[in-house]
């Protein structure tokens, strides 16, 4: 049974961070405590990555399976040498282009990295966040910080200080509240230990941009598309159900979204059958299609012409599902290009692979 602890809330403006608050939070990291902090993607639940006892507290606070590895966050490129003894030139090429930013790379780990961080694997996941509060916290802590998303395991990731207060009060030492995050979805994870890079989790950085930089095609396995569960978790988000509301969610996909009116009528036909069967239904829809729906609670994700907006609204909508007086939620699908791949990965996994194809 987890112990309820007093949680200190530090409200920090990212445009003018209070150094005294960050020094206080860094002191907690140094002494083996847990600090929730903002990044540009989602909020992270952080501990000293080089302290195995501190890292175990992350798993306990989240209820996270021990075979699900963590991402290590750094503030200086030289910290790569602490975490890996074999950093490819390609990694520095990616870092120069995309760090700080929402890209995580898989490297062969140094023996100095605790077993718990990597779930016993020979690799470690590393990124440099693009958020002034996160970067300063890591710098002042004088150590890399291991941090998964700051939510109970399996639930939608937190994209605001309000979310982490609701989810994690009493489970951590400090919560840094810096308002809403920029991207609203996690980082993109690429395995660069192989000859050809492999996408392990799509995220806030579209893989097309990465391919332009490294001039290589990235392999996209079915588990990265969210079609199946990976047999082994080399990185976060690969195994187990993630991002899920407590209420059932179904995703209605199409092989062709060019005729949105036709697609929307098919979606509504399915939703109407649920309503006629006595179910209260919420529908996650794009702003282009809301005009075609009635008799149903609409959660607008934003425009299909602006997938950044859709991705940013997704977790807020998934959380909203559990606040509504409904029995089931249904979501439209999106074309798997750019951030559409990320959106569909999250929706498929959030639904527990409960997919309807029309």
ROTILO-775658 format. One record per residue (C-alpha): residue number from 1; chain; x, y, z. Coordinates in steps of 0.001 Angstrom, whole numbers, plus 500000, padded with zeros to 6 digits. Layout:
> NUM,A,X,Y,Z
...
//
This chain:
> 1,A,500000,500000,500000
> 2,A,501480,503353,498965
> 3,A,502108,505957,501647
> 4,A,500402,509335,501294
> 5,A,502989,512100,501603
> 6,A,502669,515883,501786
> 7,A,503143,517323,498301
> 8,A,504580,520809,497859
> 9,A,503172,522811,494921
> 10,A,505565,525233,493217
> 11,A,503955,527485,490610
> 12,A,506687,528551,488190
> 13,A,506226,530855,485210
> 14,A,508307,529350,482362
> 15,A,508959,532819,480933
> 16,A,510447,533985,484249
> 17,A,511352,530918,486350
> 18,A,511880,531431,490075
> 19,A,515374,530109,490760
> 20,A,514705,529669,494495
> 21,A,511829,527293,493691
> 22,A,513969,525372,491202
> 23,A,516813,525084,493724
> 24,A,514298,523668,496211
> 25,A,513029,521127,493670
> 26,A,516583,520193,492638
> 27,A,517433,519550,496281
> 28,A,514571,517030,496414
> 29,A,516000,515256,493345
> 30,A,519483,515185,494888
> 31,A,518140,513609,498074
> 32,A,516298,510844,496250
> 33,A,512809,512361,496112
> 34,A,510191,512665,493385
> 35,A,509487,515881,491473
> 36,A,506813,516356,488826
> 37,A,507949,518926,486272
> 38,A,506738,520363,482958
> 39,A,508252,519592,479582
> 40,A,507199,520768,476138
> 41,A,505421,517419,475573
> 42,A,503691,516285,478791
> 43,A,504465,516561,482500
> 44,A,507157,514194,483767
> 45,A,507527,512345,487077
> 46,A,511228,512730,487816
> 47,A,513919,511217,490012
> 48,A,517725,511056,489950
> 49,A,518425,508678,487064
> 50,A,521636,507453,488696
> 51,A,519955,506555,492024
> 52,A,518272,503146,491790
> 53,A,516308,503593,495024
> 54,A,514921,506920,493808
> 55,A,513999,505411,490445
> 56,A,512039,502612,492137
> 57,A,509856,505275,493750
> 58,A,508721,506337,490258
> 59,A,507331,502868,489560
> 60,A,505599,502781,492945
> 61,A,504029,506241,492546
> 62,A,502684,505438,489065
> 63,A,501819,501789,489617
> 64,A,504058,501144,486606
> 65,A,505252,497637,485648
> 66,A,508968,497201,486342
> 67,A,509620,495870,482813
> 68,A,508609,499221,481277
> 69,A,511795,501338,480898
> 70,A,512058,505074,481535
> 71,A,513342,508004,479493
> 72,A,516369,509807,480908
> 73,A,516291,513597,480498
> 74,A,519489,515614,480128
> 75,A,520280,519324,479982
> 76,A,523724,519140,478355
> 77,A,524913,517054,475404
> 78,A,527975,515991,477417
> 79,A,525684,514037,479748
> 80,A,525302,511492,476947
> 81,A,528735,510192,477911
> 82,A,527457,509378,481405
> 83,A,524646,507280,479991
> 84,A,526327,505555,477048
> 85,A,529848,504470,476128
> 86,A,528955,504090,472458
> 87,A,527278,507191,471004
> 88,A,527053,507093,467201
> 89,A,527814,510144,465085
> 90,A,524219,509908,463869
> 91,A,523029,510669,467412
> 92,A,525003,513916,467496
> 93,A,523566,514778,464084
> 94,A,520037,514295,465426
> 95,A,520847,516167,468631
> 96,A,522182,519160,466719
> 97,A,518978,519352,464690
> 98,A,516280,518416,467216
> 99,A,517600,518971,470765
> 100,A,516346,520472,472901
> 101,A,513097,518999,471580
> 102,A,510612,516115,471493
> 103,A,512963,513404,470208
> 104,A,514114,510425,472296
> 105,A,516918,508179,471051
> 106,A,517714,504633,472141
> 107,A,521417,504079,472888
> 108,A,523508,501251,474296
> 109,A,523677,501998,477996
> 110,A,526678,502503,480215
> 111,A,527098,500169,483197
> 112,A,526639,503266,485366
> 113,A,522950,503480,484448
> 114,A,520860,501630,487054
> 115,A,519091,498416,486090
> 116,A,515714,499901,487069
> 117,A,515924,502772,484543
> 118,A,516367,500385,481621
> 119,A,514199,497511,482923
> 120,A,517293,495308,482713
> 121,A,517875,495983,479006
> 122,A,521218,496810,477395
> 123,A,519820,500082,476065
> 124,A,518759,503423,477508
> 125,A,516287,506029,476206
> 126,A,517566,509633,476288
> 127,A,516252,513063,475358
> 128,A,516840,516760,476060
> 129,A,513539,518560,476741
> 130,A,512789,521970,475225
> 131,A,511325,523602,478310
> 132,A,513182,526222,480374
> 133,A,511898,524865,483692
> 134,A,512864,521273,482873
> 135,A,516316,522232,481603
> 136,A,517086,524376,484652
> 137,A,515842,521692,487037
> 138,A,518143,519094,485461
> 139,A,521067,521517,485487
> 140,A,520578,522432,489165
> 141,A,520075,518779,490124
> 142,A,523521,518043,488646
> 143,A,522331,514676,487353
> 144,A,520249,513276,484508
> 145,A,516607,512852,485536
> 146,A,514604,509715,484735
> 147,A,510981,510612,484071
> 148,A,507943,508908,482557
> 149,A,504687,510827,482177
> 150,A,503306,511954,485540
> 151,A,500051,509984,485622
> 152,A,498810,506657,486976
> 153,A,499992,503882,484650
> 154,A,497695,503294,481692
> 155,A,495803,506586,481972
> 156,A,495989,509665,479694
> 157,A,499184,511666,480149
> 158,A,498980,515037,481948
> 159,A,499254,518174,479844
> 160,A,498595,520749,482573
> 161,A,499376,521458,486190
> 162,A,495712,520829,486970
> 163,A,496022,517276,485637
> 164,A,499017,516378,487813
> 165,A,497469,517905,490912
> 166,A,494406,515744,490350
> 167,A,496382,512569,489591
> 168,A,499450,512653,491819
> 169,A,498860,514696,494982
> 170,A,500113,512746,497984
> 171,A,502288,510475,495832
> 172,A,505266,512789,495176
> 173,A,507335,515337,497086
> 174,A,507008,518300,494713
> 175,A,504771,519312,491815
> 176,A,506008,522145,489605
> 177,A,502983,523727,487946
> 178,A,503844,525732,484821
> 179,A,500456,525642,483126
> 180,A,499737,523814,479874
> 181,A,502364,522011,477813
> 182,A,503089,522976,474205
> 183,A,502647,519741,472251
> 184,A,500290,517740,474457
> 185,A,501739,514361,473373
> 186,A,504962,512588,474261
> 187,A,508270,512597,472406
> 188,A,509018,510515,469325
> 189,A,511256,507532,470147
> 190,A,513768,506203,467603
> 191,A,516045,503185,468074
> 192,A,519388,504129,466509
> 193,A,521328,501090,467748
> 194,A,520496,499204,464528
> 195,A,521708,499669,460964
> 196,A,518341,501120,459970
> 197,A,516563,503330,462530
> 198,A,513308,501935,463928
> 199,A,510349,503936,465206
> 200,A,509383,502659,468653
> 201,A,506804,505339,469473
> 202,A,505512,508148,467245
> 203,A,505299,511462,469045
> 204,A,505400,515225,468772
> 205,A,508162,515166,466131
> 206,A,506933,513721,462797
> 207,A,509224,510994,461481
> 208,A,509318,512661,458063
> 209,A,511432,515443,459595
> 210,A,513840,512926,461117
> 211,A,514195,511075,457809
> 212,A,515166,514313,456062
> 213,A,517962,514865,458579
> 214,A,519512,511382,458620
> 215,A,518685,510688,454949
> 216,A,517421,507218,455850
> 217,A,514001,505613,455789
> 218,A,512742,504840,459287
> 219,A,511203,501397,459798
> 220,A,507662,501616,461227
> 221,A,506580,498347,462908
> 222,A,502890,497598,463461
> 223,A,503248,498197,467202
> 224,A,504423,501768,466497
> 225,A,501228,502354,464538
> 226,A,499276,501128,467552
> 227,A,497922,498085,465706
> 228,A,499382,495483,468072
> 229,A,501108,495356,471447
> 230,A,504882,494855,471358
> 231,A,506123,491626,472946
> 232,A,508905,493497,474748
> 233,A,509120,497087,475979
> 234,A,512391,498541,474669
> 235,A,510940,502001,475284
> 236,A,507876,503545,476938
> 237,A,504519,503214,475189
> 238,A,505312,499922,473432
> 239,A,503731,497410,475784
> 240,A,500579,497486,477924
> 241,A,497510,499619,477440
> 242,A,498248,503340,477627
> 243,A,496470,506702,477502
> 244,A,493120,505059,478295
> 245,A,490012,506576,479860
> 246,A,488138,504374,482326
> 247,A,485096,504256,480049
> 248,A,485097,502178,476832
> 249,A,486437,503808,473671
> 250,A,486000,502668,470072
> 251,A,487880,504095,467076
> 252,A,486182,504142,463671
> 253,A,488761,504096,460892
> 254,A,488610,504409,457136
> 255,A,491118,503681,454392
> 256,A,490039,506919,452705
> 257,A,489239,510183,454504
> 258,A,488981,512257,451322
> 259,A,485161,512307,451420
> 260,A,484518,513472,454977
> 261,A,480757,513806,454516
> 262,A,480451,510159,453468
> 263,A,482784,509034,456259
> 264,A,480899,511087,458869
> 265,A,477551,509607,457844
> 266,A,479009,506112,458342
> 267,A,480346,507125,461757
> 268,A,476999,508598,462775
> 269,A,475165,505497,461574
> 270,A,477250,503450,464010
> 271,A,476806,505998,466823
> 272,A,473027,506090,466220
> 273,A,472839,502313,466655
> 274,A,474509,502697,470046
> 275,A,472108,505489,471038
> 276,A,469084,503478,469900
> 277,A,470353,500595,472048
> 278,A,470187,502825,475118
> 279,A,473825,503936,475398
> 280,A,474863,507483,476234
> 281,A,477631,508312,473739
> 282,A,480376,510919,473372
> 283,A,482062,511422,470009
> 284,A,485616,512691,469462
> 285,A,485476,514473,466118
> 286,A,487323,516936,463923
> 287,A,485944,520443,463489
> 288,A,485257,519685,459811
> 289,A,482722,516963,460645
> 290,A,480831,518150,463734
> 291,A,478062,519564,461503
> 292,A,477100,516025,460480
> 293,A,476369,514776,464016
> 294,A,473374,515178,466336
> 295,A,471958,513545,469484
> 296,A,475499,512963,470737
> 297,A,477970,514745,473026
> 298,A,480703,516182,470775
> 299,A,484322,516580,471892
> 300,A,485993,518587,469126
> 301,A,489669,517751,468656
> 302,A,490344,520533,466148
> 303,A,490909,520761,462427
> 304,A,492260,517986,460217
> 305,A,494243,520733,458511
> 306,A,496060,521385,461801
> 307,A,497105,518038,463298
> 308,A,499282,519873,465829
> 309,A,496028,521208,467297
> 310,A,494389,517762,467250
> 311,A,497374,516158,468994
> 312,A,497437,518934,471593
> 313,A,493747,518443,472391
> 314,A,493746,514646,472391
> 315,A,494624,513856,476020
> 316,A,492323,516602,477278
> 317,A,489492,514945,475342
> 318,A,490383,511464,476622
> 319,A,490315,512795,480179
> 320,A,487009,514576,479516
> 321,A,485389,511244,478610
> 322,A,485529,510140,482242
> 323,A,483982,513412,483436
> 324,A,480898,513096,481219
> 325,A,477684,511237,482013
> 326,A,478153,508716,479205
> 327,A,478498,504958,478788
> 328,A,480864,504806,475828
> 329,A,483014,507067,473654
> 330,A,483628,506819,469924
> 331,A,486423,508561,468035
> 332,A,486912,509395,464408
> 333,A,490125,508227,462789
> 334,A,492779,510330,461061
> 335,A,495048,509842,458075
> 336,A,498452,508466,459154
> 337,A,500654,511234,457808
> 338,A,502793,513549,459901
> 339,A,501281,513838,463369
> 340,A,498366,511705,462180
> 341,A,500524,508635,462873
> 342,A,500983,509806,466468
> 343,A,497279,510547,466905
> 344,A,496255,507122,465609
> 345,A,498847,505355,467787
> 346,A,497368,507033,470872
> 347,A,493742,506425,469901
> 348,A,494285,502767,469061
> 349,A,496146,502083,472301
> 350,A,493672,504130,474371
> 351,A,490838,502028,472952
> 352,A,492596,498779,473810
> 353,A,492752,498088,470047
> 354,A,488935,498320,469853
> 355,A,488904,499391,466208
> 356,A,486052,499420,463692
> 357,A,486983,499762,460016
> 358,A,484455,501121,457541
//
